Amino acid sequence: MSNREGEGCPKKICDAAQANLSLPVIAAFKVFQQELDTKHDKYEHLVKISRDITIESKRSIFLLHRVTSLPDAEDALNEADVKLDGVRQKIGQIAEELRGEDIYQFHRAFTPGIQEYVEAVSFLHYIRHRSLISLEEINAKLVFMRTEKVDVKGSAEAQPHAAQVLTFQVMPSDYLLGVADLTGELMRMCISSVGNGDIDTPFQLSQFLRQIHDGFSYIGNTGPYEVSKKLYTLRQSLGKVEDACYALRVRGSEIPKHMLADVFSSRTTLIDPDEGLV
């Protein structure tokens, strides 16, 4: 008798499990599981694209730093343009992933790459035009054309669909943080320019950095919380550039041009030993 009961227990358990799977609540949670898995997969894909954007943007910045030591800077600028075009294509992939999605749910996944792109684009724009690129100018280049093929009934081949326009809008917070990172690159450009005997660029950079600092000071605590951290680094970069300008004005005639970069590098290291020049 006990054996028969023991044999019947697994069957009852299976029947109960099948009954539970057919409940509306279980079915609803299955749908939720699929939605969360899809969201997590998309989030991870956006993180990978953002890393690629960061890497390519940094390479463009490293290339732009060579401009101060090249006799023909236009070739380096054109090469940087080509690299940034490739970066924009990757941003187009982000736009495709975000089609029909809430951008704020995935913003943290791609914001590091976008900030690095803003830094690279603004650095290139400053070298060419000696001015700060606007958010509207950045967004104007982030328009992409995509064509899709659809199967038409009665046709053996897929025919191209009408071209679709995809746009990606850089958020103001990403723009501000990218511009804040730009100040560090301008500080490095100042030191390298002095080493090459260019004594005019540091004074231009000093004036430009003061204007950026004044703009960030107006924002204060009303902007993103990361701005306060960036503002501290911005002030350090501005202080180093002003120190270089002071040394040029006061001791420029005493120091040989080929030794200026070493002198300023040592002075900035004494000011901030935790942040070296790269």
Number of C-alpha atoms within 10 A of each C-alpha: 5 7 7 8 9 10 10 11 11 11 11 11 11 11 12 12 11 11 10 13 13 11 10 10 10 12 13 10 11 13 11 12 12 11 12 12 12 11 15 13 12 17 18 14 16 25 21 15 18 24 17 16 26 22 14 21 26 17 15 25 21 14 15 21 20 14 19 20 13 12 8 10 15 12 12 17 20 12 14 23 15 13 16 22 14 15 24 20 15 17 26 20 17 20 21 16 16 18 12 8 12 9 12 9 11 19 17 12 19 22 22 18 27 25 27 27 29 25 27 28 23 22 25 23 16 17 18 12 9 13 12 16 17 11 17 10 9 17 14 11 13 18 17 18 10 13 11 11 12 12 12 11 8 6 8 8 11 12 12 12 12 11 12 11 10 15 19 21 14 17 14 12 16 22 22 21 23 24 25 25 22 24 26 21 20 23 25 17 22 27 25 24 21 24 22 16 17 14 20 13 17 23 18 13 22 22 14 18 25 16 12 16 17 10 11 20 13 10 12 13 12 8 14 14 11 12 21 16 11 19 19 11 17 25 16 19 23 23 18 25 26 20 17 28 24 13 18 20 12 10 12 15 10 10 12 12 16 12 13 24 20 14 15 23 19 13 16 21 14 12 14 11 11 8 12 11 14 5
